[in-house]
């Protein structure tokens, strides 16, 4: 297990009782380096959506728990937020929850000259993801997918 995975797993374990106490679900935890800064990000969700107050409450409690445990030696910035509308689908539980929804897939390398696809998420397994695109199923190998996220629909006709 990498250092990043260890930090993410340990943070998620600390976050579980905090999320339960504040009535939110853990969507994801990530530890990343961007430029010269490290970020520890916790994404939370709930059916009616999270508010800034939810993020603030969870952030304060998580910050206190992280200070007590002190297992990340590097300086980092803690962020707690919603995964957003165009959320990235990283884990099987994210995919399972999104069956039947419109998704966008970006590949590492072009397939038939195209790197980006969209369609309705039909199914997935350990090695592949199937979307329905223009009434036809298209299968992608998971190892070829750079990112898969929920598609954003912006209506311009007043809907």
N, CA, C and O of each residue as an XYZ file, in Angstrom:
636
protein
N       0.848     -1.176      0.000
C       0.000      0.000      0.000
C       0.894      1.240      0.000
O       1.860      1.326      0.758
N       0.556      2.186     -0.854
C       1.347      3.413     -0.934
C       1.055      4.324      0.260
O       0.070      4.147      0.976
N       1.915      5.274      0.446
C       1.740      6.271      1.515
C       0.410      7.004      1.313
O      -0.330      7.225      2.272
N       0.109      7.381      0.060
C      -1.139      8.074     -0.247
C      -2.347      7.226      0.140
O      -3.274      7.725      0.777
N      -2.343      5.958     -0.235
C      -3.457      5.065      0.091
C      -3.595      4.889      1.598
O      -4.708      4.847      2.122
N      -2.469      4.785      2.293
C      -2.497      4.660      3.745
C      -3.154      5.889      4.379
O      -4.020      5.758      5.243
N      -2.741      7.072      3.949
C      -3.323      8.302      4.494
C      -4.817      8.389      4.199
O      -5.606      8.772      5.062
N      -5.196      8.035      2.989
C      -6.618      8.076      2.613
C      -7.432      7.083      3.439
O      -8.503      7.423      3.942
N      -6.929      5.864      3.580
C      -7.654      4.841      4.353
C      -7.772      5.219      5.826
O      -8.836      5.069      6.427
N      -6.689      5.704      6.399
C      -6.718      6.083      7.816
C      -7.631      7.287      8.046
O      -8.335      7.363      9.052
N      -7.609      8.221      7.102
C      -8.496      9.384      7.217
C      -9.952      8.952      7.098
O     -10.803      9.424      7.852
N     -10.242      8.063      6.162
C     -11.615      7.589      6.007
C     -12.094      6.870      7.271
O     -13.254      7.004      7.660
N     -11.210      6.113      7.905
C     -11.579      5.447      9.159
C     -11.896      6.469     10.251
O     -12.842      6.287     11.018
N     -11.110      7.540     10.322
C     -11.395      8.608     11.292
C     -12.703      9.325     10.957
O     -13.442      9.748     11.846
N     -12.968      9.452      9.678
C     -14.128     10.205      9.213
C     -15.449      9.454      9.399
O     -16.496     10.089      9.521
N     -15.424      8.140      9.424
C     -16.669      7.360      9.494
C     -17.562      7.749     10.672
O     -18.736      8.045     10.450
N     -17.070      7.765     11.907
C     -17.970      8.144     13.002
C     -18.371      9.623     12.953
O     -19.457      9.987     13.403
N     -17.504     10.464     12.412
C     -17.811     11.894     12.297
C     -18.943     12.086     11.299
O     -19.894     12.821     11.565
N     -18.841     11.426     10.149
C     -19.887     11.520      9.133
C     -21.210     11.012      9.675
O     -22.251     11.632      9.455
N     -21.179      9.892     10.378
C     -22.412      9.348     10.959
C     -23.022     10.323     11.956
O     -24.238     10.510     11.979
N     -22.185     10.943     12.777
C     -22.680     11.890     13.791
C     -23.327     13.118     13.156
O     -24.268     13.675     13.722
N     -22.850     13.544     12.008
C     -23.388     14.737     11.346
C     -24.393     14.401     10.250
O     -24.862     15.295      9.545
N     -24.728     13.122     10.102
C     -25.777     12.731      9.161
C     -25.388     12.845      7.697
O     -26.234     13.125      6.846
N     -24.107     12.628      7.398
C     -23.649     12.667      6.013
C     -22.967     11.347      5.671
O     -22.628     10.563      6.557
N     -22.773     11.115      4.388
C     -22.074      9.926      3.920
C     -20.707     10.342      3.383
O     -20.534     11.457      2.890
N     -19.757      9.445      3.485
C     -18.444      9.685      2.891
C     -18.535      9.289      1.422
O     -18.874      8.150      1.101
N     -18.236     10.218      0.544
C     -18.202      9.903     -0.885
C     -16.799      9.447     -1.282
O     -16.637      8.455     -1.993
N     -15.791     10.180     -0.819
C     -14.414      9.832     -1.167
C     -13.461     10.612     -0.277
O     -13.829     11.631      0.308
N     -12.239     10.122     -0.183
C     -11.143     10.814      0.493
C      -9.947     10.719     -0.431
O      -9.649      9.646     -0.957
N      -9.254     11.838     -0.635
C      -8.059     11.794     -1.470
C      -6.959     12.652     -0.871
O      -7.208     13.695     -0.266
N      -5.739     12.180     -1.058
C      -4.550     12.902     -0.622
C      -3.719     13.123     -1.875
O      -3.228     12.166     -2.473
N      -3.557     14.383     -2.275
C      -2.880     14.692     -3.533
C      -1.895     15.836     -3.349
O      -2.026     16.663     -2.447
N      -0.906     15.854     -4.232
C       0.029     16.972     -4.268
C      -0.281     17.778     -5.511
O      -0.329     17.240     -6.618
N      -0.489     19.065     -5.323
C      -0.732     19.970     -6.441
C       0.263     21.109     -6.317
O       0.214     21.895     -5.371
N       1.161     21.186     -7.279
C       2.246     22.157     -7.172
C       3.121     21.767     -5.996
O       3.584     20.630     -5.904
N       3.344     22.712     -5.103
C       4.172     22.422     -3.932
C       3.343     22.080     -2.702
O       3.903     21.821     -1.637
N       2.018     22.074     -2.831
C       1.133     21.844     -1.685
C       0.488     20.462     -1.717
O       0.155     19.934     -2.778
N       0.324     19.894     -0.529
C      -0.436     18.662     -0.358
C      -1.843     19.022      0.093
O      -2.042     19.945      0.883
N      -2.825     18.272     -0.427
C      -4.227     18.466     -0.049
C      -4.793     17.149      0.441
O      -4.594     16.101     -0.174
N      -5.503     17.217      1.557
C      -6.283     16.091      2.046
C      -7.738     16.509      1.868
O      -8.231     17.409      2.549
N      -8.415     15.836      0.938
C      -9.789     16.218      0.611
C     -10.751     15.120      1.027
O     -10.559     13.943      0.721
N     -11.784     15.538      1.728
C     -12.863     14.634      2.111
C     -14.129     15.127      1.426
O     -14.537     16.275      1.602
N     -14.744     14.249      0.644
C     -15.985     14.585     -0.047
C     -17.134     13.901      0.688
O     -17.120     12.690      0.907
N     -18.121     14.699      1.060
C     -19.270     14.172      1.796
C     -20.535     14.431      0.995
O     -20.576     15.306      0.130
N     -21.568     13.653      1.300
C     -22.819     13.792      0.560
C     -23.977     13.370      1.446
O     -23.784     12.711      2.468
N     -25.162     13.746      1.052
C     -26.393     13.249      1.644
C     -27.489     13.456      0.617
O     -27.342     14.288     -0.278
N     -28.583     12.718      0.727
C     -29.605     12.753     -0.329
C     -30.086     14.155     -0.711
O     -30.292     14.435     -1.892
N     -30.263     15.014      0.251
C     -30.750     16.364     -0.056
C     -29.616     17.336     -0.375
O     -29.860     18.526     -0.575
N     -28.384     16.841     -0.425
C     -27.230     17.683     -0.711
C     -26.630     18.240      0.566
O     -27.325     18.406      1.567
N     -25.350     18.526      0.528
C     -24.663     19.048      1.706
C     -24.636     20.574      1.664
O     -24.604     21.191      0.600
N     -24.650     21.147      2.839
C     -24.591     22.601      2.965
C     -23.201     23.002      3.436
O     -22.386     22.159      3.810
N     -22.952     24.279      3.409
C     -21.679     24.800      3.917
C     -21.543     24.487      5.404
O     -20.437     24.263      5.894
N     -22.657     24.470      6.116
C     -22.634     24.151      7.553
C     -22.222     22.689      7.755
O     -21.451     22.381      8.663
N     -22.734     21.791      6.911
C     -22.321     20.382      6.994
C     -20.804     20.272      6.800
O     -20.120     19.583      7.557
N     -20.295     20.956      5.782
C     -18.857     20.905      5.498
C     -18.051     21.484      6.652
O     -17.017     20.934      7.032
N     -18.519     22.583      7.204
C     -17.816     23.221      8.320
C     -17.787     22.307      9.546
O     -16.741     22.142     10.174
N     -18.932     21.713      9.887
C     -18.999     20.834     11.061
C     -18.089     19.620     10.910
O     -17.355     19.265     11.832
N     -18.142     18.990      9.745
C     -17.314     17.814      9.500
C     -15.837     18.204      9.464
O     -14.990     17.488      9.998
N     -15.532     19.336      8.836
C     -14.149     19.792      8.749
C     -13.539     20.028     10.130
O     -12.413     19.604     10.391
N     -14.270     20.696     11.007
C     -13.750     20.960     12.361
C     -13.509     19.661     13.130
O     -12.467     19.491     13.762
N     -14.479     18.750     13.071
C     -14.342     17.486     13.792
C     -13.214     16.635     13.206
O     -12.450     16.018     13.949
N     -13.111     16.602     11.874
C     -12.054     15.822     11.238
C     -10.687     16.430     11.528
O      -9.730     15.700     11.791
N     -10.584     17.746     11.485
C      -9.319     18.416     11.787
C      -8.845     18.059     13.198
O      -7.667     17.769     13.405
N      -9.760     18.081     14.158
C      -9.411     17.713     15.537
C      -8.934     16.262     15.618
O      -7.948     15.965     16.293
N      -9.639     15.357     14.925
C      -9.262     13.937     14.944
C      -7.892     13.734     14.285
O      -7.073     12.958     14.775
N      -7.652     14.429     13.182
C      -6.347     14.319     12.504
C      -5.224     14.873     13.373
O      -4.124     14.320     13.393
N      -5.493     15.962     14.090
C      -4.484     16.519     15.002
C      -4.147     15.529     16.115
O      -2.985     15.396     16.498
N      -5.160     14.834     16.635
C      -4.926     13.845     17.701
C      -4.099     12.669     17.185
O      -3.163     12.224     17.850
N      -4.441     12.175     16.017
C      -3.763     10.995     15.461
C      -2.399     11.354     14.865
O      -1.447     10.585     15.005
N      -2.293     12.487     14.217
C      -1.040     13.041     13.699
C      -0.213     12.024     12.906
O       0.975     11.845     13.177
N      -0.839     11.354     11.923
C      -0.121     10.348     11.141
C       0.383     10.862      9.794
O       1.038     10.120      9.061
N       0.090     12.116      9.458
C       0.586     12.690      8.207
C       1.681     13.700      8.557
O       1.384     14.779      9.070
N       2.946     13.358      8.284
C       4.043     14.239      8.701
C       4.163     15.520      7.860
O       4.681     16.527      8.343
N       3.692     15.486      6.614
C       3.795     16.652      5.741
C       2.750     17.694      6.119
O       1.693     17.362      6.655
N       3.056     18.955      5.836
C       2.043     20.005      5.956
C       1.043     19.789      4.825
O       1.442     19.485      3.701
N      -0.247     19.943      5.105
C      -1.277     19.753      4.088
C      -2.438     20.693      4.361
O      -2.587     21.239      5.454
N      -3.246     20.862      3.339
C      -4.452     21.680      3.437
C      -5.633     20.727      3.474
O      -5.786     19.894      2.581
N      -6.472     20.842      4.501
C      -7.660     20.007      4.629
C      -8.838     20.708      3.962
O      -9.116     21.876      4.235
N      -9.518     19.989      3.092
C     -10.718     20.501      2.443
C     -11.835     19.484      2.614
O     -11.635     18.290      2.393
N     -13.011     19.959      3.007
C     -14.192     19.113      3.098
C     -15.258     19.756      2.225
O     -15.595     20.927      2.404
N     -15.787     18.986      1.277
C     -16.773     19.552      0.359
C     -17.685     18.469     -0.196
O     -17.506     17.281      0.070
N     -18.654     18.906     -0.963
C     -19.518     18.017     -1.731
C     -18.734     17.515     -2.937
O     -17.840     18.213     -3.415
N     -19.045     16.325     -3.441
C     -18.369     15.871     -4.651
C     -18.806     16.639     -5.900
O     -18.181     16.508     -6.953
N     -19.862     17.432     -5.797
C     -20.308     18.254     -6.913
C     -21.214     17.514     -7.876
O     -21.391     16.299     -7.779
N     -21.781     18.260     -8.802
C     -22.718     17.682     -9.768
C     -22.027     16.766    -10.764
O     -22.535     15.684    -11.058
N     -20.897     17.173    -11.280
C     -20.162     16.366    -12.246
C     -19.146     15.475    -11.571
O     -17.992     15.393    -11.991
N     -19.589     14.806    -10.514
C     -18.680     14.023     -9.677
C     -17.983     12.905    -10.427
O     -18.563     12.253    -11.296
N     -16.739     12.704    -10.073
C     -15.942     11.627    -10.636
C     -16.383     10.315    -10.003
O     -16.607     10.235     -8.795
N     -16.502      9.303    -10.828
C     -16.921      7.975    -10.368
C     -15.677      7.100    -10.270
O     -15.274      6.466    -11.245
N     -15.071      7.071     -9.081
C     -13.804      6.369     -8.893
C     -13.982      4.938     -8.403
O     -13.220      4.047     -8.777
N     -14.966      4.728     -7.586
C     -15.101      3.443     -6.904
C     -16.328      2.695     -7.412
O     -17.246      3.287     -7.981
N     -16.323      1.380     -7.195
C     -17.458      0.567     -7.637
C     -18.772      1.054     -7.029
O     -19.809      1.007     -7.690
N     -18.743      1.514     -5.793
C     -19.988      1.992     -5.177
C     -20.510      3.243     -5.889
O     -21.721      3.454     -5.960
N     -19.605      4.072     -6.416
C     -20.020      5.247     -7.184
C     -20.684      4.807     -8.492
O     -21.719      5.342     -8.888
N     -20.073      3.830     -9.150
C     -20.628      3.318    -10.399
C     -21.984      2.660    -10.166
O     -22.928      2.896    -10.920
N     -22.082      1.842     -9.133
C     -23.341      1.147     -8.844
C     -24.472      2.138     -8.597
O     -25.601      1.916     -9.035
N     -24.181      3.207     -7.912
C     -25.179      4.232     -7.609
C     -25.576      5.027     -8.861
O     -26.627      5.667     -8.888
N     -24.731      4.981     -9.889
C     -24.945      5.809    -11.085
C     -25.455      5.039    -12.298
O     -25.552      5.607    -13.386
N     -25.783      3.761    -12.133
C     -26.345      2.987    -13.245
C     -27.600      3.710    -13.743
O     -28.437      4.135    -12.948
N     -27.717      3.841    -15.050
C     -28.870      4.506    -15.645
C     -28.723      6.012    -15.801
O     -29.622      6.678    -16.314
N     -27.591      6.550    -15.361
C     -27.360      7.989    -15.483
C     -26.367      8.277    -16.614
O     -25.555      7.430    -16.984
N     -26.458      9.485    -17.143
C     -25.558      9.931    -18.208
C     -24.165     10.158    -17.636
O     -24.004     10.832    -16.619
N     -23.157      9.588    -18.301
C     -21.766      9.746    -17.872
C     -20.905     10.207    -19.041
O     -21.267     10.056    -20.208
N     -19.769     10.767    -18.693
C     -18.745     11.139    -19.676
C     -17.498     10.329    -19.359
O     -17.105     10.202    -18.199
N     -16.886      9.787    -20.391
C     -15.672      8.988    -20.237
C     -14.569      9.642    -21.062
O     -14.765      9.977    -22.230
N     -13.405      9.818    -20.434
C     -12.223     10.297    -21.152
C     -11.165      9.200    -21.070
O     -10.854      8.698    -19.990
N     -10.626      8.842    -22.213
C      -9.633      7.779    -22.293
C      -8.218      8.335    -22.262
O      -7.991      9.504    -22.574
N      -7.273      7.490    -21.885
C      -5.867      7.878    -21.931
C      -5.408      8.054    -23.380
O      -4.690      9.001    -23.700
N      -5.830      7.129    -24.254
C      -5.438      7.152    -25.661
C      -6.707      7.106    -26.515
O      -7.700      6.494    -26.123
N      -6.672      7.746    -27.666
C      -7.860      7.734    -28.537
C      -8.254      6.327    -28.976
O      -7.411      5.460    -29.202
N      -9.547      6.137    -29.086
C     -10.122      4.908    -29.622
C     -10.857      5.324    -30.891
O     -11.793      6.122    -30.839
N     -10.433      4.785    -32.027
C     -11.015      5.186    -33.317
C     -10.905      6.705    -33.497
O     -11.795      7.336    -34.066
N      -9.793      7.286    -33.000
C      -9.540      8.712    -33.143
C     -10.259      9.607    -32.143
O     -10.185     10.832    -32.243
N     -10.955      9.006    -31.178
C     -11.748      9.782    -30.210
C     -11.299      9.438    -28.793
O     -11.080      8.271    -28.468
N     -11.161     10.474    -27.946
C     -10.765     10.260    -26.543
C     -11.914     10.453    -25.571
O     -11.821      9.997    -24.432
N     -13.003     11.119    -25.978
C     -14.103     11.404    -25.059
C     -15.407     10.831    -25.597
O     -15.746     10.983    -26.770
N     -16.123     10.168    -24.698
C     -17.388      9.529    -25.044
C     -18.409      9.874    -23.972
O     -18.047     10.190    -22.839
N     -19.685      9.811    -24.334
C     -20.735      9.985    -23.333
C     -21.882      9.047    -23.673
O     -22.099      8.681    -24.828
N     -22.597      8.674    -22.639
C     -23.736      7.784    -22.791
C     -24.283      7.434    -21.435
O     -23.823      7.949    -20.415
N     -25.259      6.566    -21.420
C     -25.894      6.140    -20.178
C     -25.128      4.936    -19.631
O     -24.900      3.960    -20.345
N     -24.736      5.015    -18.367
C     -24.011      3.915    -17.735
C     -24.939      2.713    -17.619
O     -25.964      2.765    -16.938
N     -24.563      1.625    -18.297
C     -25.396      0.426    -18.328
C     -24.937     -0.613    -17.309
O     -25.750     -1.169    -16.571
N     -23.624     -0.873    -17.274
C     -23.113     -1.891    -16.355
C     -21.604     -1.732    -16.224
O     -20.968     -0.958    -16.940
N     -21.056     -2.495    -15.280
C     -19.610     -2.508    -15.068
C     -19.238     -3.788    -14.350
O     -20.075     -4.430    -13.716
N     -17.979     -4.147    -14.459
C     -17.425     -5.242    -13.670
C     -15.978     -4.873    -13.358
O     -15.580     -3.725    -13.555
N     -15.207     -5.805    -12.887
C     -13.854     -5.511    -12.467
C     -12.938     -5.022    -13.569
O     -11.945     -4.349    -13.291
N     -13.251     -5.348    -14.823
C     -12.352     -4.979    -15.910
C     -12.959     -4.060    -16.963
O     -12.226     -3.514    -17.787
N     -14.280     -3.875    -16.960
C     -14.878     -3.071    -18.024
C     -16.078     -2.250    -17.554
O     -16.671     -2.500    -16.504
N     -16.405     -1.258    -18.384
C     -17.566     -0.398    -18.150
C     -18.335     -0.329    -19.460
O     -17.739     -0.151    -20.523
N     -19.652     -0.470    -19.391
C     -20.493     -0.445    -20.584
C     -21.421      0.756    -20.500
O     -22.102      0.971    -19.497
N     -21.434      1.542    -21.591
C     -22.387      2.640    -21.697
C     -23.242      2.419    -22.940
O     -22.829      1.742    -23.881
N     -24.434      2.997    -22.928
C     -25.290      2.992    -24.106
C     -25.152      4.358    -24.741
O     -25.461      5.383    -24.133
N     -24.679      4.350    -25.984
C     -24.388      5.580    -26.714
C     -25.118      5.501    -28.055
O     -24.845      4.617    -28.868
N     -26.034      6.418    -28.275
C     -26.809      6.423    -29.533
C     -27.455      5.068    -29.785
O     -27.349      4.524    -30.885
N     -28.120      4.522    -28.782
C     -28.874      3.256    -28.842
C     -27.993      2.020    -29.046
O     -28.516      0.932    -29.292
N     -26.676      2.165    -28.949
C     -25.779      1.014    -29.066
C     -24.887      0.944    -27.834
O     -24.457      1.971    -27.308
N     -24.614     -0.271    -27.383
C     -23.728     -0.450    -26.236
C     -22.275     -0.345    -26.686
O     -21.896     -0.818    -27.758
N     -21.472      0.292    -25.831
C     -20.032      0.415    -26.090
C     -19.324      0.023    -24.800
O     -19.651      0.515    -23.720
N     -18.355     -0.867    -24.930
C     -17.609     -1.368    -23.782
C     -16.207     -0.774    -23.767
O     -15.529     -0.719    -24.794
N     -15.785     -0.331    -22.587
C     -14.451      0.228    -22.398
C     -13.729     -0.583    -21.333
O     -14.324     -0.959    -20.323
N     -12.465     -0.849    -21.555
C     -11.640     -1.490    -20.542
C     -11.337     -0.442    -19.475
O     -10.963      0.684    -19.802
N     -11.494     -0.799    -18.215
C     -11.270      0.162    -17.137
C      -9.848      0.711    -17.143
O      -9.631      1.876    -16.812
N      -8.894     -0.106    -17.512
C      -7.492      0.330    -17.529
C      -7.251      1.426    -18.569
O      -6.261      2.151    -18.476
N      -8.142      1.557    -19.558
C      -8.003      2.565    -20.607
C      -8.682      3.887    -20.259
O      -8.518      4.875    -20.974
N      -9.444      3.910    -19.163
C     -10.231      5.093    -18.796
C      -9.423      6.001    -17.878
O      -9.001      5.589    -16.798
N      -9.213      7.234    -18.312
C      -8.534      8.231    -17.482
C      -9.487      8.753    -16.424
O      -9.110      8.890    -15.260
N     -10.730      9.048    -16.819
C     -11.727      9.556    -15.872
C     -13.128      9.237    -16.391
O     -13.394      9.279    -17.592
N     -14.007      8.919    -15.451
C     -15.426      8.778    -15.752
C     -16.173      9.613    -14.719
O     -15.926      9.513    -13.517
N     -17.086     10.433    -15.213
C     -17.840     11.313    -14.295
C     -19.260     11.454    -14.781
O     -19.575     11.180    -15.939
N     -20.126     11.894    -13.858
C     -21.504     12.180    -14.235
C     -21.510     13.351    -15.208
O     -20.770     14.320    -15.036
N     -22.341     13.252    -16.217
C     -22.460     14.325    -17.199
C     -23.318     15.439    -16.621
O     -24.253     15.198    -15.857
N     -22.982     16.644    -16.997
C     -23.779     17.804    -16.594
C     -24.684     18.181    -17.746
O     -24.230     18.342    -18.879
N     -25.963     18.322    -17.455
C     -26.917     18.773    -18.457
C     -27.308     20.198    -18.150
O     -27.871     20.484    -17.093
N     -27.015     21.078    -19.056
C     -27.425     22.476    -18.916
C     -28.437     22.745    -20.014
O     -28.110     22.756    -21.201
N     -29.668     22.960    -19.592
C     -30.727     23.218    -20.574
C     -30.769     24.700    -20.898
O     -30.715     25.549    -20.008
N     -30.867     24.991    -22.172
C     -30.963     26.387    -22.590
C     -32.361     26.724    -23.065
O     -32.630     27.857    -23.463
N     -33.265     25.730    -23.024
C     -34.612     25.972    -23.524
C     -35.628     26.208    -22.394
O     -36.833     26.089    -22.614
N     -35.152     26.537    -21.201
C     -36.048     26.875    -20.096
C     -36.531     25.730    -19.266
O     -37.318     25.943    -18.344
N     -36.094     24.501    -19.549
C     -36.522     23.356    -18.734
C     -35.970     23.409    -17.364
O     -36.237     22.519    -16.556
